[in-house]
Amino acid sequence: MSRVIVIGAGLAGLSAACHLIGQGHQVTVVEREAVPGGRGLRRVQEGFSFDLGPTVMTMPELLDEPLRAAGSSQAEAVPMRRLDPAYRGIFADGSELLVRDSTAATAAEIEKLAGAAEAASFVDLEADLARLYELELPHFIDTNYDSVLDLLAHPLAAAGLVRRGAFGPLQSMINKRISDPRLRRMLTFQALYAGLSPATALGVYAVITYMDTYRGVWLPEGGMGAIPAGMAEVVERSATIEYGRSVTALLRRPDGVVAGVRTDGGPLSADAVVCTLDAPHAYRTLLPELRLPRSLRRPVYSPSAVLWHVGVRGELPERAAHHNIHFGEQWEGCFEALVDRGELMPDPARLVTVSSLGEPGLAPEGCHTLYVLEPAPNLDGRVDWTAEREPFRERLATFLDREGYPTEIVTEHLVTPLDWAGLGMGGGTPFGLAHLFRQTGPFRPANHDRRVPGLFFAGSSTVPGVGVPMVLISGKLAAQRVEQWLP
């Protein structure tokens, strides 16, 4: 039985641990915090529970896979239900659109908003996006690359993507099928998850739209924090998680092969190590003697976000949903400012997730837990975040008041790009490297480095990319690398 250390008990690390357990390895997870979660840590403050990381859960079958590898299942470890509505879109003209829990139900909402033709186009779009997903997932997402030539390993799948416009702009792909500008926004805002504007994101990222708009958004029992908690419980049935322990160095044999890690609690030996730290941070702290890989020498980071976690007392707006997206009048100009110029959006779209609406236990009686997100420039942008912090908070407070959310604040926690950087996230963004073509697939930082045999990477800064489904897959891909490496 080989010994494998996983650095980090976030979703990528826990996924890797599950797959490594399934392969029969002796696994130890080392986590600097007192609880699992990584970027999805939970913060309890004055009776309110704030999930600090992602709030949108899609594709639960991708969570089921690692849990089954470790002898459990998603249904057992992290029970969840599909949200209805998944999203409530609120537009500048006062209209609203609910994305419901079935294509037919959403089409009915679209018909009321924009007419029967748009509703029919939305229904027809599902088959196209489903086919994109079927072509992409097994051949280009859930796969390890050893060279750029691996892109040619599935020529029929690649040809199918070309025929469907997957390598043209996402915005163009959607605009050919959808005419109403409000519906276009609801079907393309997901480009921000990839760190790009809808006009520059490739059509391949329409699979994100497919995941949450057609396949649904899910709510774990107990909120998003239940995902790492449930995964950690499964891991600890067969492995060890060392909490409150930081990795300070990588141990290597004279021939350069990984021999374990040094922690603030002493050394731990291992035959292989899976590291889930943000890749640039990992190289700076654990491999300072190595030159950065070419893919990390001039990285382009995704935009960041300001997150305001607010515990409020009072009644919600009558039509409030779990996830509420408030769009401004502007659209293209906002992305030009954010992505191209590194400036604040002039008329921002904002997400308000009312976590306590579906899980009342996350807030005291008569209160609610709000997760308010506004896209913002990363630290390569033009914003002085020390000076901007308080004005930004005041603008968010004004926005909540204008939209009818409770304004009696009991407790709060504001996170800016400076805070993300303090947590070891490159560029001060939780969304990692932007999914430009030159930072995608085999061009993205690899999950192994031939100069350090026995070290492997997982998480959003390596393949396949950003988002809960992707980091779960990244843990699987890293575990596959370990299995290939060990005798």
C-alpha positions as MATLAB code, in Angstrom:
seq = 'MSRVIVIGAGLAGLSAACHLIGQGHQVTVVEREAVPGGRGLRRVQEGFSFDLGPTVMTMPELLDEPLRAAGSSQAEAVPMRRLDPAYRGIFADGSELLVRDSTAATAAEIEKLAGAAEAASFVDLEADLARLYELELPHFIDTNYDSVLDLLAHPLAAAGLVRRGAFGPLQSMINKRISDPRLRRMLTFQALYAGLSPATALGVYAVITYMDTYRGVWLPEGGMGAIPAGMAEVVERSATIEYGRSVTALLRRPDGVVAGVRTDGGPLSADAVVCTLDAPHAYRTLLPELRLPRSLRRPVYSPSAVLWHVGVRGELPERAAHHNIHFGEQWEGCFEALVDRGELMPDPARLVTVSSLGEPGLAPEGCHTLYVLEPAPNLDGRVDWTAEREPFRERLATFLDREGYPTEIVTEHLVTPLDWAGLGMGGGTPFGLAHLFRQTGPFRPANHDRRVPGLFFAGSSTVPGVGVPMVLISGKLAAQRVEQWLP';
ca = [
       0.000    0.000    0.000;
       1.558    3.300   -1.127;
       1.374    6.421    1.009;
      -0.086    9.557   -0.585;
      -0.387   12.999    0.996;
      -3.024   15.454   -0.221;
      -2.385   19.113    0.595;
      -5.709   20.809    1.224;
      -9.179   19.614    2.231;
     -11.115   21.666   -0.300;
     -13.304   20.012   -2.899;
     -10.370   19.181   -5.198;
      -8.339   17.649   -2.378;
     -11.258   15.678   -0.995;
     -12.131   14.415   -4.471;
      -8.535   13.304   -5.004;
      -8.526   11.623   -1.585;
     -11.716    9.702   -2.411;
     -10.301    8.406   -5.689;
      -6.972    7.521   -4.058;
      -8.811    5.579   -1.355;
     -10.628    3.713   -4.103;
      -7.272    2.853   -5.651;
      -6.164    1.301   -2.372;
      -3.615    3.871   -1.202;
      -2.899    4.979    2.355;
      -4.045    8.609    2.279;
      -3.356   11.545    4.598;
      -4.954   14.935    3.922;
      -3.188   17.939    5.476;
      -5.388   21.008    5.998;
      -4.277   24.274    7.583;
      -7.776   25.224    8.725;
      -9.688   23.552   11.542;
     -12.428   22.340    9.169;
     -12.669   21.174    5.546;
     -13.775   23.432    2.729;
     -10.831   25.208    1.121;
     -12.302   28.099   -0.828;
     -15.692   26.873    0.345;
     -15.084   27.354    4.056;
     -18.027   28.107    6.324;
     -17.868   31.059    8.704;
     -20.187   31.175   11.730;
     -20.694   34.669   13.059;
     -23.251   35.809   15.667;
     -25.565   32.912   14.877;
     -25.302   33.285   11.081;
     -23.583   30.689    8.892;
     -21.845   32.112    5.844;
     -20.583   29.874    3.041;
     -17.558   31.820    1.836;
     -17.037   30.039   -1.474;
     -19.291   28.901   -4.329;
     -23.046   29.011   -3.837;
     -24.171   27.314   -7.059;
     -24.143   23.513   -7.125;
     -24.674   21.773  -10.454;
     -24.156   18.261  -11.830;
     -24.430   16.251   -8.581;
     -23.381   13.117  -10.481;
     -19.874   14.574  -10.639;
     -19.871   14.631   -6.824;
     -21.284   11.130   -6.701;
     -18.312    9.715   -8.623;
     -15.558   10.381   -6.030;
     -17.862    9.478   -3.163;
     -18.636    6.123   -4.791;
     -14.911    5.522   -5.275;
     -14.561    5.820   -1.486;
     -17.494    3.518   -0.754;
     -20.324    6.033   -0.333;
     -22.564    8.113   -2.609;
     -23.796   11.638   -3.067;
     -27.271   10.654   -1.893;
     -25.866    9.229    1.329;
     -23.111   11.720    2.123;
     -24.530   14.980    0.729;
     -28.285   14.728    0.126;
     -29.635   17.619   -1.923;
     -32.694   18.811   -3.799;
     -33.146   20.681   -7.046;
     -34.001   24.347   -6.598;
     -37.136   25.784   -8.154;
     -36.507   28.404   -9.316;
     -32.805   27.941   -9.951;
     -32.452   31.661  -10.647;
     -34.570   34.774  -10.616;
     -33.367   37.293  -13.162;
     -34.357   40.925  -12.535;
     -33.858   43.378  -15.399;
     -33.482   47.144  -15.554;
     -36.920   47.559  -17.167;
     -38.568   45.925  -14.143;
     -39.292   42.593  -15.825;
     -38.281   39.264  -14.317;
     -37.509   35.761  -15.540;
     -37.536   32.605  -13.461;
     -35.305   29.720  -14.512;
     -37.363   26.790  -13.285;
     -36.655   23.144  -12.480;
     -37.527   21.823  -15.950;
     -37.073   23.003  -19.514;
     -40.832   23.087  -20.054;
     -41.446   25.186  -16.955;
     -38.701   27.638  -17.908;
     -40.048   27.841  -21.456;
     -43.443   28.792  -20.034;
     -41.803   31.641  -18.108;
     -39.966   32.757  -21.248;
     -43.187   32.740  -23.239;
     -44.758   35.116  -20.707;
     -41.710   37.385  -20.891;
     -40.752   37.331  -24.561;
     -43.250   35.320  -26.568;
     -43.769   31.818  -27.932;
     -40.998   32.002  -30.545;
     -38.334   32.711  -27.935;
     -39.690   29.932  -25.732;
     -39.472   27.477  -28.643;
     -35.914   28.591  -29.402;
     -34.967   27.983  -25.773;
     -36.382   24.460  -25.939;
     -34.539   23.744  -29.196;
     -31.269   25.051  -27.736;
     -31.207   22.309  -25.116;
     -30.415   19.542  -27.607;
     -27.542   21.546  -29.087;
     -25.987   22.249  -25.699;
     -26.525   18.682  -24.531;
     -24.591   17.442  -27.544;
     -21.795   19.922  -26.787;
     -21.611   18.527  -23.263;
     -21.536   14.930  -24.520;
     -18.677   15.758  -26.881;
     -16.670   17.868  -24.432;
     -16.875   16.076  -21.099;
     -15.269   12.712  -21.869;
     -12.928   13.863  -24.636;
     -11.694   17.308  -23.589;
     -12.620   17.936  -19.915;
     -12.482   14.658  -18.008;
      -9.099   13.693  -19.443;
      -5.397   14.147  -18.786;
      -3.220   15.739  -21.457;
       0.399   14.788  -22.028;
       0.907   17.080  -25.010;
      -0.920   19.414  -27.369;
      -1.173   16.499  -29.809;
      -3.678   14.883  -27.448;
      -6.202   17.387  -28.786;
      -6.149   15.333  -31.988;
      -6.909   12.071  -30.206;
     -10.662   12.432  -30.803;
     -11.047   13.940  -34.295;
     -14.738   13.108  -34.647;
     -15.563   14.829  -31.350;
     -13.478   17.855  -32.349;
     -15.233   18.023  -35.719;
     -18.578   17.902  -33.961;
     -17.608   20.868  -31.806;
     -16.498   22.830  -34.858;
     -19.809   22.164  -36.613;
     -21.686   23.523  -33.611;
     -19.695   26.738  -33.446;
     -17.955   25.802  -30.219;
     -14.765   27.649  -31.192;
     -16.534   30.872  -32.083;
     -17.702   33.449  -29.502;
     -20.242   32.267  -26.941;
     -22.294   35.424  -27.502;
     -22.577   34.718  -31.230;
     -23.611   31.108  -30.594;
     -26.472   32.220  -28.360;
     -27.463   35.269  -30.421;
     -28.029   33.084  -33.511;
     -30.714   31.220  -31.609;
     -32.099   33.786  -29.147;
     -33.322   37.316  -29.945;
     -34.560   38.784  -26.665;
     -31.686   40.711  -24.988;
     -32.856   39.745  -21.498;
     -32.823   36.041  -22.283;
     -29.450   36.432  -23.977;
     -28.058   37.765  -20.710;
     -29.482   34.889  -18.703;
     -27.834   32.423  -21.074;
     -24.402   34.055  -21.289;
     -23.580   35.586  -17.893;
     -21.938   32.223  -17.102;
     -18.949   33.356  -19.202;
     -17.756   35.198  -16.104;
     -17.232   31.821  -14.433;
     -14.569   31.249  -17.087;
     -13.088   34.699  -16.494;
     -14.194   36.131  -19.837;
     -16.890   38.271  -21.399;
     -19.606   36.559  -23.455;
     -18.173   38.248  -26.542;
     -14.711   36.712  -26.077;
     -15.492   33.404  -24.356;
     -15.468   30.420  -26.676;
     -18.727   28.680  -27.432;
     -17.393   25.588  -25.675;
     -18.279   27.324  -22.407;
     -21.950   27.090  -23.292;
     -21.702   23.812  -21.409;
     -21.784   25.906  -18.209;
     -25.126   27.315  -19.343;
     -26.286   23.786  -20.036;
     -25.232   22.624  -16.569;
     -27.154   25.201  -14.566;
     -29.966   26.317  -16.864;
     -31.048   22.931  -18.243;
     -29.599   20.371  -15.824;
     -30.493   22.386  -12.771;
     -29.101   24.045   -9.650;
     -29.103   21.983   -6.484;
     -29.167   22.820   -2.784;
     -27.439   20.467   -0.334;
     -29.208   19.850    2.960;
     -27.476   22.229    5.342;
     -26.214   24.532    2.586;
     -23.077   24.469    0.458;
     -20.884   23.850    3.479;
     -22.427   20.390    3.673;
     -20.476   19.332    0.572;
     -16.948   19.422    2.030;
     -18.281   18.287    5.403;
     -19.940   15.227    3.882;
     -16.941   14.412    1.707;
     -14.564   14.727    4.671;
     -16.697   12.365    6.730;
     -16.458    9.758    3.978;
     -12.691   10.266    3.604;
     -12.125    9.838    7.333;
     -13.701    6.383    7.254;
     -10.630    5.118    5.395;
      -7.982    7.845    5.660;
      -6.670   10.575    7.948;
      -7.277   14.321    7.783;
      -4.764   16.376    9.773;
      -6.500   19.684   10.566;
      -4.746   22.817   11.778;
      -1.502   21.785   10.141;
       0.275   23.824    7.457;
       2.654   22.434    4.857;
       5.857   24.495    4.859;
       8.065   22.574    2.406;
       8.177   19.672   -0.015;
      10.563   16.869    0.900;
      12.562   15.290   -1.927;
      15.072   12.462   -2.236;
      18.559   13.085   -3.637;
      17.306   12.048   -7.087;
      14.583   14.723   -6.885;
      11.647   12.359   -6.338;
       9.054   13.491   -3.810;
       9.523   11.986   -0.354;
       6.773   13.765    1.581;
       6.143   17.172    3.131;
       7.373   19.202    6.046;
       4.629   20.719    8.180;
       4.566   23.012   11.185;
       3.903   19.853   13.170;
       6.827   17.890   11.758;
       7.624   15.893    8.601;
       5.309   13.419    6.898;
       6.722   10.869    4.472;
       4.928    9.793    1.310;
       5.417    8.105   -2.042;
       3.413   10.817   -3.833;
       1.894   14.216   -3.042;
      -1.204   15.882   -4.481;
      -1.104   19.657   -4.000;
      -4.290   21.723   -4.247;
      -2.769   25.104   -3.461;
      -3.228   27.703   -6.167;
      -0.475   26.732   -8.611;
       1.463   30.050   -8.629;
       1.377   30.100   -4.814;
       2.486   26.459   -4.682;
       5.535   27.137   -6.841;
       6.508   30.207   -4.826;
       6.201   28.518   -1.440;
       7.008   24.849   -2.034;
       9.229   24.958   -5.139;
      11.080   28.296   -4.968;
      14.174   26.788   -6.602;
      12.275   26.001   -9.813;
      11.537   28.396  -12.617;
       7.815   28.775  -13.114;
       6.325   26.652  -15.904;
       5.831   28.610  -19.112;
       2.056   28.646  -18.584;
       2.526   30.561  -15.313;
       5.167   33.094  -16.321;
       2.717   35.606  -17.773;
      -0.641   34.443  -16.429;
      -3.888   36.196  -17.244;
      -6.205   35.960  -14.276;
      -9.977   35.974  -14.276;
     -11.773   39.010  -12.904;
     -12.273   38.860   -9.178;
     -15.335   39.615   -7.053;
     -16.271   41.527   -3.969;
     -18.350   39.379   -1.654;
     -20.443   40.881    1.101;
     -21.753   38.311    3.554;
     -24.551   39.993    5.458;
     -26.672   38.776    8.340;
     -29.871   40.830    8.273;
     -33.091   41.022   10.271;
     -36.377   41.540    8.470;
     -38.596   40.328    5.635;
     -37.355   39.493    2.158;
     -38.853   40.952   -1.028;
     -42.021   39.059   -1.891;
     -40.587   37.404   -5.007;
     -37.080   36.730   -3.689;
     -35.582   33.401   -4.768;
     -32.574   31.505   -3.510;
     -30.382   32.963   -6.312;
     -31.276   36.450   -7.581;
     -29.375   38.075  -10.453;
     -29.939   41.817  -10.745;
     -28.940   43.066  -14.201;
     -28.233   46.729  -14.966;
     -29.072   48.548  -18.176;
     -25.569   48.164  -19.596;
     -24.064   44.862  -20.698;
     -21.196   44.924  -23.212;
     -19.780   48.114  -21.687;
     -19.612   46.473  -18.267;
     -17.449   43.644  -19.566;
     -15.214   46.036  -21.485;
     -14.564   47.963  -18.273;
     -14.071   44.871  -16.123;
     -12.143   42.539  -18.429;
     -10.431   44.854  -20.919;
      -9.603   47.881  -18.742;
      -9.516   46.426  -15.221;
     -12.042   48.966  -13.963;
     -15.204   48.704  -11.890;
     -18.348   47.878  -13.850;
     -20.181   51.166  -14.568;
     -23.612   49.518  -14.246;
     -22.939   46.162  -12.586;
     -24.936   42.997  -12.504;
     -25.026   41.531   -8.992;
     -25.891   38.164   -7.506;
     -27.792   37.963   -4.236;
     -27.990   34.453   -2.820;
     -30.370   34.140    0.123;
     -28.796   31.037    1.612;
     -31.247   30.924    4.507;
     -34.279   30.871    2.215;
     -33.785   27.202    1.422;
     -31.967   26.359    4.670;
     -33.486   28.436    7.503;
     -31.000   27.011    9.996;
     -28.276   29.199    8.489;
     -29.723   32.285   10.208;
     -31.450   33.054   13.520;
     -35.239   33.270   13.590;
     -36.549   36.352   11.816;
     -33.230   36.851   10.037;
     -31.564   35.939    6.755;
     -28.092   35.204    5.442;
     -27.287   37.139    2.267;
     -24.385   36.483   -0.099;
     -23.958   39.576   -2.253;
     -21.485   39.266   -5.140;
     -20.364   41.905   -7.601;
     -17.728   41.090  -10.250;
     -14.665   43.270   -9.780;
     -11.195   43.728  -11.275;
      -8.426   41.492   -9.967;
      -5.208   42.927   -8.560;
      -3.826   43.475  -12.061;
      -6.572   46.072  -12.570;
      -6.727   49.777  -11.829;
      -8.543   49.773   -8.501;
      -6.954   50.811   -5.200;
      -8.711   48.298   -3.000;
      -7.539   49.853    0.245;
      -9.283   53.105   -0.667;
     -12.229   51.438   -2.439;
     -13.252   49.001    0.298;
     -15.666   51.217    2.248;
     -17.213   53.022   -0.749;
     -17.846   49.628   -2.341;
     -19.607   48.414    0.787;
     -21.793   51.535    0.853;
     -22.812   51.012   -2.785;
     -23.819   47.431   -2.032;
     -25.843   48.593    0.977;
     -27.630   51.159   -1.203;
     -28.320   48.485   -3.799;
     -29.865   46.106   -1.229;
     -32.086   48.890    0.083;
     -33.203   49.864   -3.420;
     -34.113   46.270   -4.270;
     -36.157   45.792   -1.109;
     -33.879   43.500    0.874;
     -33.745   43.905    4.667;
     -31.399   46.695    5.731;
     -31.090   46.021    9.463;
     -27.609   44.539    9.532;
     -26.818   42.272   12.461;
     -23.383   41.146   11.301;
     -21.278   41.270    8.137;
     -18.058   40.132    6.486;
     -16.663   41.854    3.374;
     -14.140   40.132    1.077;
     -12.189   42.094   -1.551;
      -9.431   41.038   -3.984;
      -6.856   41.922   -1.317;
      -8.460   39.367    0.987;
      -8.467   36.721   -1.754;
      -4.758   37.357   -2.290;
      -4.169   36.988    1.443;
      -5.647   33.508    1.174;
      -3.019   32.562   -1.436;
      -5.125   33.118   -4.549;
      -3.109   34.401   -7.508;
      -4.160   37.791   -8.853;
      -6.499   38.276   -5.911;
      -9.256   36.265   -7.568;
     -11.064   33.113   -6.431;
     -11.703   32.227  -10.087;
      -8.090   31.398  -11.007;
      -6.644   31.741  -14.476;
      -8.939   33.045  -17.192;
     -10.018   30.404  -19.690;
      -8.366   31.997  -22.668;
      -7.553   29.498  -25.399;
      -3.881   29.680  -24.420;
      -4.849   28.814  -20.830;
      -7.237   25.965  -21.620;
      -6.770   22.201  -21.936;
      -3.139   21.256  -22.640;
      -2.172   24.956  -22.493;
      -3.391   25.308  -18.900;
      -0.855   24.673  -16.095;
      -0.396   20.911  -16.056;
      -1.322   18.752  -13.091;
       2.204   17.361  -12.959;
       5.736   18.708  -13.422;
       8.327   16.351  -14.875;
      11.009   18.149  -12.842;
       9.361   16.964   -9.607;
       8.491   13.277   -9.977;
       5.730   12.231   -7.621;
       4.139   15.693   -7.255;
       0.714   16.298   -8.776;
      -1.704   19.215   -8.762;
      -5.463   19.560   -8.429;
      -7.771   22.551   -8.121;
      -8.990   25.441  -10.227;
      -5.549   26.635  -11.369;
      -4.833   23.402  -13.232;
      -6.870   21.211  -15.580;
      -9.741   21.212  -16.315;
     -10.544   24.599  -14.714;
     -12.795   26.641  -12.462;
     -16.075   25.746  -10.778;
     -17.360   23.005   -8.508;
     -17.783   20.390  -11.278;
     -14.334   21.145  -12.696;
     -12.420   20.981   -9.406;
     -14.102   17.686   -8.542;
     -12.858   16.342  -11.878;
      -9.408   17.807  -11.211;
      -9.107   15.623   -8.102;
      -9.934   12.568  -10.185;
      -7.374   13.490  -12.857;
      -4.666   14.002  -10.229;
      -5.478   10.612   -8.690;
      -5.133    9.046  -12.138;
      -1.663   10.602  -12.414;
      -0.729    9.123   -9.039;
      -1.942    5.675  -10.103;
       0.149    5.867  -13.273;
       3.210    7.007  -11.301;
       3.233    4.525   -8.454;
       4.433    0.956   -9.131;
];
